[in-house]
């Protein structure tokens, strides 16, 4: 099954992934099982330096969804923190104050800059936080986050607008900034096989401190537990503060990563 045609341009606009990819999201369970089986290999990832990492869940998810990645990062030596805000029902404007307070709380308690790992909508929040307080944020990693291009090209748009009370077009200026360059290093991890979010909405502009990492065949609901994704997150966060090196796609999960020069317009 090739994900390429799904989510393509239609009448000048992006559209959500096709039904086939959406139905295939159930494979996320296999990605979790793969990580459990490969846990000894995953523990060979670069170790952390103890700095705090705040994990932000996706739309409709809670801290429970981030337990695997928080536990993994804790085992590697990071101080992994939950967001402690219950279920993520959306609302960039509604959640902003609480998110900023949580970031400030962790920064004050640890005295160190905080790395942010956001899954889907959580990644949109993470990028917004980095714009608000670059002095408190060390690194931003997003997992299947629709922050760029036509952000309506997801299967969750209508439900997001219903539950959050916000329209995607609201906060247009803020959303434009979120889609632009961040004042801190950033990595966007995505999959063309994502059945919920059009992968083109996850692409940041590559620069000397920003990159995209494509993981072959990963599902949207499996991005936070996929072994190749977990390895990439650990590798990115292990960089010294203030240092950015492009992701090295060699290593135990090399086959899972697309070439960095792969055409994004395909």
C-alpha positions in Angstrom: 0.0 0.0 0.0 1.5 3.3 -1.0 0.5 6.4 1.0 1.6 8.8 -1.8 -1.8 9.5 -3.4 -3.6 10.0 -0.1 -3.8 13.6 1.1 -2.8 15.0 -2.2 -3.9 18.4 -3.5 -7.5 18.6 -4.5 -8.8 21.8 -6.1 -5.8 23.7 -4.8 -6.2 22.5 -1.2 -4.8 19.7 0.8 -7.2 17.0 1.9 -7.0 14.5 4.8 -5.4 11.1 4.3 -7.5 8.5 2.4 -9.8 6.0 4.0 -7.3 3.1 3.5 -4.7 4.9 5.6 -7.2 5.8 8.2 -8.4 2.2 8.6 -4.8 1.1 8.8 -4.2 3.1 11.9 -4.9 0.0 14.0 -1.3 -1.1 13.3 -0.3 1.3 16.1 -0.6 -1.7 18.4 2.1 -3.6 16.5 4.4 -0.5 16.7 4.0 -0.6 20.5 4.7 -4.4 20.6 7.7 -3.8 18.4 9.1 -1.3 20.9 8.6 -3.6 23.8 10.4 -6.4 21.9 13.2 -4.1 20.9 13.6 -2.3 24.2 17.2 -3.7 24.8 18.2 -2.1 21.5 16.4 1.1 22.2 18.3 1.5 25.5 21.5 1.8 23.4 20.4 5.3 22.3 22.5 8.3 23.4 22.0 9.1 27.1 20.5 12.2 28.4 22.1 14.9 30.6 19.2 15.0 33.1 17.5 18.1 31.7 13.7 18.3 31.9 11.5 17.2 29.1 7.8 18.1 29.0 5.6 15.6 27.0 2.4 17.1 25.5 -0.3 14.7 24.3 -2.3 14.8 21.1 -6.0 15.8 20.6 -8.4 13.7 22.8 -5.4 12.1 24.5 -4.2 12.4 28.1 -0.9 11.9 29.9 -1.6 8.2 29.7 -0.8 8.2 26.0 2.6 9.7 26.8 3.6 7.2 29.4 5.8 5.0 27.0 7.8 7.9 25.8 8.2 9.5 29.2 9.3 6.2 30.7 11.8 5.7 27.9 13.3 9.1 28.3 13.4 8.7 32.1 15.3 5.4 31.6 17.8 7.3 29.4 18.5 9.9 32.1 16.0 12.7 31.4 13.7 14.3 33.9 10.4 13.6 32.0 7.3 15.5 33.0 3.6 15.0 32.3 1.5 18.0 31.3 -1.1 17.3 34.2 -4.0 19.0 32.4 -6.3 16.0 31.8 -7.6 15.1 28.4 -6.5 17.4 25.6 -9.8 18.7 24.2 -8.1 21.3 22.1 -8.1 25.1 22.0 -4.9 27.0 21.4 -6.2 30.1 22.9 -8.0 28.3 25.8 -4.9 26.2 26.7 -2.2 28.9 26.4 -2.2 30.2 30.0 -2.1 26.7 31.5 0.6 25.5 29.2 2.8 28.6 29.9 2.3 28.1 33.6 3.3 24.5 33.4 6.5 25.3 31.4 7.4 28.1 33.8 6.8 25.8 36.8 9.2 23.2 35.4 11.8 25.7 34.4 11.7 27.4 37.8 11.9 24.0 39.7 14.8 22.7 37.8 16.7 25.8 36.9 17.2 24.4 33.4 15.7 24.9 29.9 13.0 22.5 29.1 12.8 20.3 25.9 9.3 19.9 24.5 8.0 16.7 22.9 4.5 17.2 21.4 2.4 14.5 19.7 0.0 15.8 17.0 -1.8 18.8 18.5 0.6 18.7 21.4 3.4 19.6 19.0 1.4 22.7 17.9 1.3 23.7 21.5 5.0 23.0 21.8 5.9 25.3 19.0 3.7 28.0 20.4 5.5 27.7 23.8 8.9 28.0 22.1 7.8 31.3 20.5 6.5 32.6 23.8 9.5 31.7 25.9 12.7 30.8 24.0 14.7 31.5 27.1 12.9 28.6 28.8 12.9 26.1 25.9 15.9 24.0 24.9 14.5 21.9 22.0 11.2 21.1 20.3 10.3 17.7 18.8 6.9 17.3 17.1 5.4 14.0 16.2 2.8 14.1 13.3 1.9 17.7 14.2 -0.2 19.7 11.7 1.3 23.1 12.0 2.1 24.1 8.4 0.4 24.5 5.1 -3.3 23.7 5.1 -3.8 22.6 8.7 -7.4 21.7 8.0 -6.2 18.6 6.2 -6.8 16.2 9.1 -9.6 13.9 10.0 -9.9 15.6 13.4 -10.6 19.2 12.3 -14.4 19.2 12.7 -14.3 17.5 16.1 -11.5 19.9 17.2 -13.7 22.9 16.3 -16.7 21.4 18.1 -15.0 20.5 21.3 -12.6 23.4 21.6 -15.0 26.1 20.5 -12.3 27.5 18.2 -12.1 27.6 14.4 -8.9 26.6 12.7 -8.9 30.0 11.2 -8.9 31.7 14.6 -5.6 33.1 15.8 -4.4 33.3 12.3 -1.4 35.4 13.2 -0.3 33.0 15.9 -0.7 30.0 13.6 1.4 31.7 10.9 4.1 32.2 13.5 3.9 28.6 14.7 4.4 27.5 11.1 7.4 29.6 10.7 11.0 29.4 12.0 11.4 28.9 15.7 14.0 30.7 17.9 15.2 27.3 19.2 16.3 24.0 17.5 13.4 21.9 16.2 12.7 18.6 14.7 9.5 17.5 13.0 9.0 13.7 12.8 6.3 12.5 10.5 5.1 9.6 8.3 3.6 9.6 4.8 1.5 6.7 6.0 -0.2 8.8 8.6 -3.9 8.1 8.5 -5.1 11.0 10.5 -3.0 14.0 9.5 -1.8 14.9 6.0 1.9 14.6 6.2 2.5 17.8 4.3 1.1 19.8 7.2 4.0 18.5 9.4 6.8 19.9 7.3 8.9 22.7 8.7 11.4 24.7 6.7 14.8 23.0 7.0 17.6 25.3 8.3 20.8 25.2 10.3 18.8 24.2 13.4 15.6 22.7 12.0 14.9 19.5 10.2 12.3 17.0 9.2 12.6 13.3 9.8 10.3 10.9 7.8 9.7 7.5 9.3 8.5 4.9 6.8 5.1 3.3 7.4 4.5 4.7 10.9 0.9 5.3 11.9 -0.4 8.5 13.5 -1.5 6.8 16.7 1.8 4.8 16.8 4.2 7.7 16.5 4.7 8.0 20.2 5.5 4.3 20.5 7.2 3.4 17.2 10.8 2.2 17.9 12.4 4.2 15.1 10.6 7.4 16.3 11.6 6.8 19.9 15.2 6.4 18.8 15.1 9.6 16.8 13.6 11.5 19.7 16.3 10.3 22.1 19.0 11.1 19.6 17.8 14.6 19.1 17.4 15.4 22.8 20.9 14.1 23.6 22.5 17.0 21.8 24.3 19.4 24.0 22.4 22.6 24.8 22.9 25.1 22.0 24.3 22.5 19.6 22.4 21.2 16.5 23.6 18.5 14.2 21.5 17.0 11.5 20.0 13.6 12.3 22.3 10.7 11.4 20.0 8.1 9.8 22.6 5.3 10.3 22.2 3.0 13.3 19.9 0.1 14.3 16.7 1.7 12.7 18.4 3.1 9.6 16.0 1.2 7.3 13.0 3.0 8.8 14.1 6.6 7.8 13.6 8.2 4.5 16.5 10.0 2.8 16.6 13.7 3.9 16.7 14.8 0.3 13.5 12.9 -0.6 11.2 15.2 -2.5 8.5 16.6 -0.2 6.2 17.4 -3.1 5.8 13.8 -4.2 
